[in-house]
Amino acid sequence: MIIGWSARLGPVFFTGALASGLWMLAQCFDFIRHPTPERGGALFLNGSNYRAIMFGSMILDVVLCIYLGSYTSILW
C-alpha cells in the first residue's frame, strides 16, 4: 500500500493490493491451522501468484495513468 501511495497509483493497484493481501493472509492462517509439508509447499507457490497479481495490477494502473490523464485524480 505504501508503494501505491508514494507512486500516486490509482484504484486498480489499491484494489489488487488489498484483494491479494487478504487472500494471502487467509492462506497463511489456513497454514497455521493445518501445518503440513504439502500445505507449506502450496503456500510457497501461492506467494508467486500474490506477486503476479501485485505487479500485474501495478502495470495495468500505470498503463491507465499514461492513456487516461485524469485517471489518478480519482484518488489524488
Helices and strands as residue ranges (DSSP letters): H 2-6, H 11-33, H 37-67, G 72-74
